[in-house]
Amino acid sequence: MTNSENATDLALRLAPGAEDAPAIAAPERAALSHGGLRRLIRDTAARLNALGIGRGDRVAIVLPNGPEMATAFIAVAAAASTAPLNPAYRADELDFYLSDIGVKAILVGKGEQGPSVEVARRLGIPVLRLVVPSGASAGVFTIEGDPVGPPVASGLAGDGDIALLLHTSGTTSRPKLVPLSHANLAASAAHIGATLGLTTSDRCLNIMPLFHIHGLIAAVLSSLAAGGSVFCTPGFNALRFFQWLSEATPSWYTAVPTMHQAILPRAARNPEQLAEAKLRFIRSSSASLPAQVMAELEATFGCPVIESYGMTEAAHQMASNRLPPGQRKPGSVGASAGPEVAVMAPDGRLLNAGEIGEIVIRGPNVTVGYEKNPDANASAFAHGWFHTGDQGVLDEDSYLRVTGRLKEIINRGGEKISPLEVDGVLMDHPAVAQVVTFAMPHDKLGEEVAAAVVLREGQSASEADIRGFAATRLADFKVPRKVLILDEIPKGATGKLQRIGLAAKLGLG
């Protein structure tokens, strides 16, 4: 296969005789085959064309996690451009995203009457309904709704057409709109499949939200592109994880670190399911995985944990550790796994191994630029590379260690502190289960180091204990001046811990 094939072709190209192989599965549902998925794609494309929607038209998808969200993304992208949105968005957020994307229609569940429908109607956006036939296999749906324009005969989308539109998180500024072409998605799916050695016999247990690049590409599209299958859950639930593990019998799952950390304490309570699990590997991405968590996962599940590095602008994967006998380096996000990866000085000079700078990438999976944002494009797409905004360092094996987001580096009176370095030290405390280090305001120094901590079940430690432990491992200026011990650390919609703005959320700003 080549990267010039569009993502839909890549996802659905099957080995001979694989027409009846499972593609989409879900709890207590019959699986949809690859052949059935291809038919669903053709039927959906024809239906959208009949409704007046075709190549270049943008359709927002606001659906809960599950098999229909996965198949709607694939099928709608085959004929138009998809914009999956978080169903939990409030009306003002939906107003912004729907307007900024410029959608021609919105696709919601049959009975949905929430903010997405209200906002769409107020903006004059036609509402289409996704209907699941009674007794249908996982992912099968039809679309109901009135025509949004005259029928079009545009057929299936092409290589250069936009398949997916997603916004960046916008933690410190207006969210930026990222258009990803079919070629971008095809390249990323192929990169992930090659890195993980995915085959037709692999099945991914998806617990990631499907309005996020991680779940859409790493779990769904890479599995289908390899001729394998994906088991689509209703969303992450640590209490149900081991039940799904037994029902799905997956060969792997992918998640963000906070999800892995929520799963681990429940392993001992589910010994039978754990013993039956036949995971070939576990994948972690979208945030830094503490080395301590990686070791505990490997000991618990008896399989390698592969930490990867991804972001929306790269259609997810940029670098990854390798499966055995390749190298896995705890604390590293691995070597280039698709695009070129380098570390750059502010003047555009590429740095050598061991030198810290900004991580930059270029390759077939990288977006050509943000929409309607020339200022961001001028700074992010410079010197022939995409600038990730992450700080990092390559070692002699070209394995990358991310030292933090540039905008999250704590500046304490001129001293620069990587929150990830402090995280790594505090995670070594025997009572600490989870930690996030962040900047809090200081009237003289500008910023001071603070940390939020969740303790292990049944363990106890005071703020003084944790600060004292840190003082034995860190220079004095890096030791958190404030340690908050919490039952739970606030997370973003995708399960990631968010450093920026945390001080204000916790009453320290």
C-alpha positions as a printed Julia matrix, in Angstrom:
509×3 Matrix{Float64}:
   0.0     0.0    0.0
   1.1     3.54  -0.62
   0.31    6.74   1.18
  -1.41    8.0   -1.97
  -4.38    5.72  -1.33
  -7.17    7.46   0.47
  -7.77    6.56   4.1
 -11.02    4.77   3.41
  -9.43    2.47   0.83
  -6.52    1.83   3.17
  -8.79    1.0    6.1
 -10.94   -1.38   4.1
  -8.44   -3.09   1.8
  -8.62   -6.7    2.88
  -6.46   -9.78   2.48
  -8.07  -12.34   0.11
 -10.92  -14.16   1.81
 -11.27  -11.61   4.62
 -14.74  -10.42   3.52
 -16.36  -12.11   6.54
 -13.62  -11.2    9.04
 -14.84   -9.09  11.98
 -14.18   -5.35  11.76
 -16.35   -3.59  14.37
 -17.46   -5.23  17.62
 -19.19   -3.97  20.75
 -20.52   -5.27  24.08
 -23.41   -7.73  23.62
 -23.64   -7.05  19.85
 -22.9    -9.18  16.81
 -19.76   -8.04  15.02
 -19.85   -6.17  11.71
 -17.6    -7.75   9.09
 -15.15   -5.92   6.86
 -17.44   -6.68   3.93
 -20.4    -5.32   5.85
 -18.45   -2.19   6.69
 -17.6    -1.63   3.02
 -21.29   -1.92   2.13
 -22.2     0.51   4.92
 -19.68    3.01   3.56
 -21.08    2.81   0.03
 -24.68    3.07   1.27
 -23.83    6.05   3.5
 -22.01    7.85   0.7
 -24.98    7.35  -1.61
 -27.39    8.53   1.09
 -25.36   11.68   1.82
 -25.07   12.46  -1.88
 -28.85   12.1   -2.21
 -29.28   14.54   0.68
 -27.05   17.08  -1.08
 -23.83   16.4    0.85
 -20.62   15.49  -0.95
 -16.88   16.01  -1.17
 -15.77   19.16   0.62
 -18.96   19.49   2.66
 -18.5    19.38   6.41
 -20.6    17.25   8.71
 -20.34   17.55  12.5
 -20.83   14.23  14.3
 -22.14   14.47  17.85
 -22.62   10.91  19.08
 -21.75    8.98  22.23
 -18.8     6.61  22.21
 -19.57    3.26  20.66
 -19.57    1.32  17.39
 -21.85    3.75  15.52
 -19.52    6.66  16.34
 -16.64    4.66  14.83
 -18.49    3.66  11.68
 -20.07    7.11  11.22
 -16.6     8.67  11.24
 -15.35    6.23   8.59
 -18.47    6.23   6.41
 -19.14    9.97   6.45
 -15.47   10.72   5.77
 -15.71    8.55   2.65
 -18.15   11.03   1.09
 -17.61   14.33   2.94
 -15.48   15.81   5.75
 -16.09   14.82   9.38
 -15.91   16.98  12.49
 -16.47   14.77  15.58
 -17.47   16.84  18.62
 -17.61   15.97  22.3
 -21.27   15.25  23.22
 -20.62   16.84  26.62
 -19.95   20.29  25.14
 -22.11   23.12  26.48
 -24.19   25.3   24.17
 -21.61   28.11  23.99
 -18.85   25.63  23.09
 -21.0    24.02  20.38
 -21.82   27.46  19.01
 -18.12   28.23  18.63
 -17.09   24.89  17.11
 -20.0    24.56  14.67
 -19.53   28.13  13.48
 -15.74   27.93  13.24
 -15.82   24.69  11.24
 -18.57   25.91   8.92
 -20.6    22.7    8.92
 -23.27   21.97   6.33
 -25.13   19.53   8.58
 -24.92   17.91  11.99
 -25.39   14.17  12.63
 -26.88   13.19  16.0
 -28.62   10.19  17.54
 -32.25    9.51  16.66
 -33.66   10.71  19.97
 -31.15   13.49  20.7
 -32.78   16.77  21.8
 -29.91   18.34  23.76
 -27.76   21.44  23.22
 -26.3    20.18  19.93
 -29.74   20.15  18.3
 -30.79   23.45  19.86
 -27.62   25.23  18.76
 -27.72   23.75  15.25
 -31.29   24.94  14.77
 -30.46   28.39  16.06
 -27.56   28.58  13.59
 -29.71   27.27  10.75
 -27.72   24.04  10.42
 -29.76   21.04   9.18
 -30.0    18.16  11.67
 -29.6    14.58  10.42
 -30.47   11.6   12.6
 -28.46    8.39  12.92
 -30.82    5.43  13.33
 -29.71    1.96  14.48
 -31.99   -0.77  13.07
 -33.33   -3.26  15.59
 -31.02   -6.24  16.0
 -28.36   -4.73  13.74
 -24.71   -5.71  13.95
 -22.39   -3.35  15.81
 -21.94   -0.09  13.92
 -24.76   -0.5   11.38
 -26.9     2.61  10.89
 -29.05    4.56   8.49
 -29.47    8.32   8.21
 -32.82   10.11   8.4
 -33.39   13.75   7.56
 -34.52   16.23   4.96
 -32.3    17.15   2.01
 -29.89   19.98   2.76
 -29.56   20.84  -0.92
 -29.94   19.33  -4.39
 -28.5    15.81  -4.89
 -24.79   15.67  -5.77
 -22.89   12.98  -7.65
 -19.51   13.42  -6.04
 -18.81    9.78  -5.16
 -16.08    8.83  -2.72
 -13.58   11.33  -1.37
 -10.09   11.52  -2.83
  -6.58   11.49  -1.45
  -6.27   15.25  -0.99
  -9.77   15.82   0.39
 -10.15   16.73   4.04
 -11.31   13.67   5.97
 -11.21   15.01   9.53
 -11.39   18.4   11.23
 -10.39   18.72  14.88
  -9.56   21.66  17.13
  -6.52   21.88  19.34
  -7.22   22.09  23.06
  -6.92   25.88  23.17
  -5.7    25.82  26.79
  -3.98   29.19  26.55
  -5.48   30.66  23.37
  -8.29   30.33  20.87
  -8.5    26.68  19.72
  -6.87   26.18  16.31
  -8.68   24.23  13.58
  -6.64   21.34  12.16
  -7.66   19.9    8.77
  -6.38   16.37   8.1
  -6.55   14.87   4.62
  -7.24   11.28   3.68
  -3.54   11.0    2.83
  -2.61   12.23   6.34
  -4.86    9.64   7.99
  -3.74    6.84   5.68
  -0.1     7.57   6.46
  -0.68    7.66  10.22
  -2.74    4.45  10.24
   0.0     2.7    8.25
   2.71    4.04  10.57
   0.9     2.77  13.67
   0.2    -0.62  12.1
   3.84   -1.03  11.11
   5.13    0.05  14.54
   2.85   -2.39  16.37
   3.05   -5.2   13.82
  -0.74   -5.26  13.5
  -2.26   -8.13  11.53
  -5.7    -9.46  10.62
  -5.76  -11.44  13.87
  -5.34   -8.39  16.12
  -8.24   -6.83  17.98
  -8.05   -3.52  19.83
 -10.17   -2.83  22.91
 -11.07    0.85  22.5
 -11.71    2.82  25.67
 -10.64    6.18  24.23
 -13.22    8.84  23.31
 -13.93    8.86  19.58
 -14.02   12.64  19.28
 -10.24   12.55  19.85
  -7.41   11.74  17.42
  -6.0     8.99  19.67
  -9.12    6.83  19.58
 -10.05    7.59  15.98
  -6.69    6.8   14.42
  -4.68    4.65  16.85
  -7.55    2.39  17.89
 -10.04    2.41  15.0
  -8.35    3.27  11.73
  -5.04    1.47  12.33
  -6.93   -1.72  13.27
  -9.11   -1.63  10.16
  -6.21   -0.7    7.9
  -4.45   -3.88   9.04
  -7.55   -5.99   8.36
  -8.07   -6.49  12.09
 -10.94   -5.43  14.35
 -11.8    -2.96  17.09
 -14.12   -3.56  20.06
 -15.9    -0.25  20.73
 -16.93    0.38  24.33
 -19.35    3.13  25.49
 -16.35    5.02  26.9
 -13.78    4.55  29.62
 -15.03    2.91  32.8
 -12.45    1.34  35.13
 -15.19   -0.67  36.85
 -16.16   -2.4   33.58
 -12.72   -2.69  31.99
 -12.05   -6.28  33.02
 -15.55   -7.36  31.97
 -14.85   -5.91  28.5
 -11.44   -7.54  28.5
 -13.11  -10.94  28.9
 -15.84  -10.29  26.33
 -13.64   -8.69  23.69
 -10.6   -11.02  24.02
  -8.39   -8.27  22.54
  -4.73   -8.56  21.66
  -4.09   -4.96  22.74
  -5.57   -1.74  24.04
  -4.45    1.88  23.9
  -5.1     4.6   26.48
  -3.82    7.74  28.16
  -1.77    7.34  31.37
  -4.59    8.32  33.75
  -6.69    5.46  32.36
  -3.89    2.95  32.89
  -3.52    4.26  36.42
  -7.24    3.8   37.1
  -7.15    0.23  35.75
  -4.17   -0.98  37.78
  -5.76   -0.93  41.29
  -8.66   -3.06  39.99
  -6.47   -5.81  38.56
  -6.16   -7.64  41.89
  -9.98   -7.66  42.21
 -10.37   -9.38  38.85
  -7.89  -12.29  38.98
  -9.84  -14.59  36.64
 -10.2   -12.02  33.86
  -6.57  -11.02  34.32
  -5.42  -14.63  34.08
  -7.45  -15.16  30.91
  -6.22  -11.96  29.24
  -3.96  -12.64  26.27
  -2.7    -9.16  25.51
   0.2    -9.04  23.06
   1.05   -5.5   24.19
  -0.42   -2.37  25.8
  -0.02    1.05  24.18
   0.11    4.42  25.95
   0.04    7.84  24.31
  -1.23   11.46  24.43
   0.61   12.27  27.69
   3.78   11.22  29.47
   3.62    7.75  31.05
   5.47    7.62  34.37
   8.16    4.92  34.28
   6.74    3.53  37.53
   3.32    3.01  35.91
   4.91    1.35  32.88
   6.72   -1.15  35.13
   3.54   -1.9   37.11
   1.51   -2.45  33.94
   4.07   -4.85  32.53
   4.24   -6.79  35.79
   0.43   -6.93  36.08
  -0.47   -7.91  32.5
   2.69   -9.8   31.58
   3.18   -8.02  28.27
   5.26   -5.1   26.96
   3.97   -1.55  27.3
   4.67    0.6   24.24
   4.75    4.33  24.91
   4.14    6.48  21.84
   4.06   10.21  21.12
   1.27   11.83  19.16
  -0.66   15.01  18.53
  -3.55   16.17  16.41
  -1.46   18.07  13.86
   0.36   14.82  13.02
  -2.82   12.75  12.67
  -1.62   11.24  15.95
   1.61    9.23  15.91
   5.05   10.83  15.64
   7.39    8.59  17.64
   7.11    5.28  19.45
   9.0     2.73  21.46
   9.32   -0.65  19.79
   7.98   -4.1   20.47
  10.54   -6.71  21.55
  13.18   -7.4   20.37
  13.24   -3.65  19.63
  14.05   -1.2   22.38
  11.62    0.06  25.04
  13.05    2.89  27.07
  11.04    3.95  30.13
  10.74    7.73  30.22
  11.19    7.94  26.45
   8.5     8.23  23.78
  10.68    6.21  21.42
  12.22    6.83  18.04
  10.62    8.29  14.93
   7.64    6.16  13.92
   6.52    7.63  10.64
   7.51   11.27  10.2
  11.0    12.69  10.58
  11.63   13.86  14.15
  14.31   16.35  15.18
  15.16   18.81  17.96
  15.67   22.45  16.93
  17.2    25.56  18.42
  15.22   28.84  18.34
  17.29   30.01  15.34
  16.26   26.97  13.25
  19.46   25.0   13.78
  18.99   21.25  14.22
  20.54   20.09  17.49
  22.69   17.07  18.2
  21.97   14.16  20.53
  21.92   15.33  24.13
  20.98   18.94  23.33
  17.61   20.21  24.55
  15.37   22.18  22.21
  11.96   22.23  20.54
  10.7    18.99  18.98
   9.94   19.43  15.26
   8.51   17.0   12.7
   7.74   16.67   9.0
   6.18   13.89   6.99
   3.13   12.6    5.1
   0.91   12.43   8.2
   1.39   16.11   9.13
  -1.31   18.68   8.35
  -0.46   21.35   5.79
  -1.51   24.08   8.22
  -4.21   25.47  10.49
  -7.32   26.93   8.9
  -7.92   30.69   9.02
  -4.89   31.28  11.26
  -1.93   32.79   9.35
  -0.18   33.97  12.52
  -0.17   30.47  14.03
   0.97   28.98  10.73
   3.85   31.43  10.46
   5.25   30.35  13.82
   4.3    26.66  13.8
   5.35   25.88  10.22
   8.82   27.4   10.04
  12.24   26.34   8.76
  10.57   23.56   6.76
   9.29   21.75   9.87
   6.18   21.7   12.07
   7.03   23.03  15.53
   5.26   20.91  18.14
   5.57   23.31  21.08
   7.16   20.49  23.07
  10.66   20.58  24.51
  12.78   17.48  24.29
  16.11   15.77  23.7
  17.25   12.9   21.47
  19.69   10.32  22.79
  22.46    8.52  20.88
  19.91    5.92  19.65
  17.63    8.72  18.34
  15.09    7.93  21.06
  13.2    11.03  22.15
  12.58   12.18  25.71
   9.94   14.89  26.06
  10.9    17.28  28.85
   7.63   19.23  28.75
   5.43   21.63  26.84
   7.34   24.85  26.31
   4.42   26.85  27.71
   4.27   24.57  30.78
   7.93   24.96  31.77
   7.95   26.68  35.17
  10.0    29.9   35.31
  10.91   30.43  38.97
  12.81   33.7   39.11
  14.74   32.78  35.96
  15.26   29.13  36.93
  13.56   26.84  34.36
  11.93   23.7   35.8
  10.43   20.81  33.85
   7.21   19.65  35.53
   7.81   16.15  34.13
  11.12   15.9   36.02
   9.36   16.7   39.31
   6.54   14.29  38.45
   9.06   11.49  37.97
  10.62   12.05  41.38
   7.33   12.32  43.29
   6.02    9.13  41.61
   8.86    7.25  43.33
   7.32    8.0   46.73
   5.76    4.69  47.84
   2.45    6.32  48.83
   1.96    8.31  45.59
  -0.31    6.91  42.87
  -0.66    9.96  40.64
   0.92   13.39  40.44
   0.85   16.51  38.29
   3.36   19.32  38.84
   2.35   22.8   37.75
   3.15   26.51  38.11
   1.43   28.65  40.71
   1.76   32.44  40.81
   4.37   34.06  43.07
   4.49   37.8   43.76
   8.31   38.07  43.59
   9.52   35.07  41.56
   6.73   35.15  38.98
   6.07   31.41  39.28
   6.58   28.8   41.97
   6.46   24.99  41.84
   3.31   23.24  43.07
   2.09   19.67  42.82
  -1.23   17.86  43.14
  -1.03   14.29  44.39
  -3.37   11.31  44.68
  -2.27    8.67  47.19
  -2.37    4.93  46.71
  -5.36    3.15  48.23
  -4.67    2.37  51.87
  -1.53    4.56  52.0
  -0.99    7.81  53.86
   1.47   10.69  53.54
   1.45   14.35  54.51
   2.5    17.37  52.49
   5.63   17.58  54.64
   6.44   13.9   53.95
   6.21   14.39  50.2
   8.16   17.66  50.18
  10.84   16.07  52.38
  11.09   13.12  49.98
  11.44   15.49  47.01
  14.16   17.47  48.82
  16.38   14.38  48.9
  16.18   14.0   45.11
  15.79   17.51  43.68
  17.63   20.81  43.84
  15.96   23.12  46.35
  14.44   25.43  43.7
  12.69   22.43  42.08
  11.03   21.15  45.28
   7.29   21.95  45.26
   6.51   24.73  47.71
   2.91   23.54  47.83
   1.67   19.94  47.67
  -2.08   19.38  47.52
  -3.26   15.87  48.41
  -6.49   15.21  46.52
  -8.94   12.36  46.01
  -8.86   13.09  42.29
  -6.93   15.46  40.04
  -9.09   17.39  37.52
  -8.75   16.01  33.99
  -9.62   17.19  30.52
 -12.3    15.65  28.3
  -9.9    13.04  26.92
  -8.66   11.93  30.35
  -5.4    13.87  30.25
  -4.07   15.79  33.24
  -3.86   19.48  32.42
  -1.16   21.62  34.01
  -2.11   24.98  32.54
  -4.85   26.64  34.57
  -4.66   24.04  37.34
  -3.48   26.55  39.95
  -6.62   28.63  39.46
  -8.85   25.54  39.47
  -7.36   24.46  42.79
  -7.61   27.91  44.37
  -3.88   28.74  44.12
  -4.12   31.28  41.32
